[in-house]
Amino acid sequence: MKNLKKQILLLIAMLLTASLLLAGCGGDSKPAPAKTEALKAQSNKIKIALVLPSTVDDMAWAQSMYEAVKKIQTDSKGEIELAVSERMGKPVDAGAAIRQYATQGFDIIIAHGAQYQSVVKEIAPEFPKITFAYGTGFQTGPNIFAYDPQAQEGAYVMGILAAKMSKSKIVGIVGPVEAGDAIKYNKGFMQGVAAAGGDVKTRIAYTGSFNEIVKAGEIAKTHMDAGADFLTGSSQQAVGAIKAVAGKPGTYWLSTDMDQSKVSPDAVLASQVYNWEKVLGKILELRKKGTLGGQHLTLSFADGMLELKYNPKLEAKIPADVKAAVEKAKKDIAAGTLKIELK
């Protein structure tokens, strides 16, 4: 029995010795250099969250911003991480998404809609190291940027285009709600029509929402039944109106937010395009220098953040004198000699 006990004790001693030797060989618990570098690279990424009222493929307001952020992400070569929340039309839902992104430590949160102003102003002070941005808006905060497309500028020149080319002398506006850049766009367009002369009548109707695609189409048809041969309007619901216009040859649509000629190459004559890449580039540049907010960023012809694009397929239909009048108005607006009133 004694020999058995000795053998057991000897075996235990040998096992303990072996374990200590193994521990001595691999006792350094620090990560391997390659893993440390990978973790460091990940921590240096700029995390951007994008909260959208509709979808990334709405061919309007939301898609124009999404494509700009994606372009910047691609150009960053892995330095930017992106998260997107779609269909956040209700501010309460958007607020929940914004707060979640903030608690997760995102660096920049873009709430892409005028309806998000209140929730951004409520949440931003709780996270002073995070940059928040929203628009259309002008109210800022220490860590809030407000971006503000001067939608009335492109609308004005397209109002001239519509009035000078309309054969029926009736143009129609399909509006979402009287707020944000939508109301600025409508006012600019009506002033452009008036400035062109020719006693052209402008008719306007609102759907009461930004997302009423079917209703926008119905309003467009009502305008055309009343004789309108040029139509325009803003927001993601415009796609419904464009499709209605496409069904009536000789009738044209003038776009805003982005180039919507892909929706209907035979109906969309020209577009006002928001250059969001320059806006986002400015925000990233300022944040890098330590400015987390506090600035009202405008998009205009003067700063190159607004562009007027003609549909190449239909551009030849625009008479030379009409295009000349449009381009002159555009230059005068950029120079500050022509101002569009929003009162």
Buried (B, 14 or more C-beta within 10 A) or exposed (E): EEEEEEEEEEEEEEEEEEEEEEEEEEEEEEEEEEEEEEEEEEEEEBBBBBBBBBBBEBBBBBBBBBBBBBEBBEEBEEEBBBBBBBEBBEBEBBBBBBBBBBEEEBBBBBBBBBBBBEBBBEBBEEBEEBBBBBBBBEEBBEBBBBBBBBBBBBBBBBBBBBBBBBEBEBBBBBBBBEEBBBBBBBBBBBBBBBBBEEEBBBBBBBBEBBBBBEBBBBBBBBBBEEBBBBBBBBBBBBBBBBBBBBEBEEBBBBBBBBBBBEBBEEBBBBBBBBBBBBBBBBBBEBBEEEBBBEBBBBBBBBBEBBBBBBBEEBEEEBEEEBBEBBEEBBEBBBEEEBEBEEE
